[in-house]
Amino acid sequence: MRAADIDPDAPLFVEGLGLDSIDALEIGVALNKRYGVRLTADSEDNRKHFASLRSLARFVALQRPADPVRSAA
């Protein structure tokens, strides 16, 4: 599957892209390393954040620390 073939609103789990809980854990670790975003296992909002690529991207965008270069512009 190519990135262009992925519907950003498709569910990430089961009937959508077919991800599982291990995939969610790996995504969470990658988001923390790459963007400094922290997810907690006990958050009731995780299901909402991981609903689709679009919802996950929206969550990351809202949680990322402010970019000092952008803020100065």
N, C-alpha and C positions, 0 to 999 in steps of 0.2 A: 504494500500500500504506500502510495506517495502522500506527502503532506497535503498536496492540492486535492486529494481525494477525500480528505477528512472534513466532515460537516462540523463546524465549530459549535453547533447547537445539539449535536447527537450526544446521547448519554455516554459517559465514560465507561460505565460498568454494564455487565451482563449483555443485554440486547444491543447495546451501542457498540463501543469499541472493544468490549469484552475484557476490560481490565478487572483485576481482583484486588484483594486487600494488600498483598505484597507490592503490587504496582503502585497503589496509593501511598504506601510507606516510602517507596523509592522516589516517587514524585515529591513528597513532602521533604525528604532529605535534599533532593536536588534544588528545590525552591529555596530552602534555607541557605544552602551553599552559594547559589548563584545570585539570589536577590535579597537575602537576609530576612526572608519571610518565615515566621514561626507558626506552625500549626500544632495544636495540642490534641492528643488522642481522645480526650474526653469532651471536646467541644461538640455541642449539638448542631452547630452550624457547618460542620465538615461535610455533611451530606449535601447541603445547599452549595457549598463552594466547589465540591467535586461533581456536581451534576453534569457539567459539560466543559469543554475547553473554554468556551466564552465566559462562563461563570467563574472558572478558575483564573483566567486572565484578568477579569474584573477585580477579583479578590486580591490578586498579587499587586495590581496597579494601585489599589487603595491602601495596601499594607506596606509598600516599599518605603524605605526612608527617603526623605527629600534629597534630590540630587543637587549638591551645592553649586555645581556649574550651571544647571538650569535655573536655579533660584536666583543666581546673580544676573542672569540675562534680562 
